[in-house]
Amino acid sequence: MTIDMSFEKREEFIREEGREEGSTERLVSQIQKKVKKAKSLDAIADEIETTADEIRSLYDAVIGHPDVTDPKKILELL
């Protein structure tokens, strides 16, 4: 029984990690699209209803690597 519970907890953890990663990739994609439209960090944060501090590292990575279009690659650079 303990092994089953441990397996279930591990599976749930893996699913949660996947959801978080997917969510972050979508966020990077949104930032990339808005940067292409020459929007500022503050404008982007306002539009996606967050703070500039919360997305600053993602924004900086997108700005610093304009040739990288794959959100996964941007996340690997962090």
Buried (B, 14 or more C-beta within 10 A) or exposed (E): EEEEEEEEEEEEEEEEEEEEEEEBBEBBBBBBEBBEEEBEBEEBBEEBEEEBEEBEEBBEBBEEEEEBEEBEEBBEEE
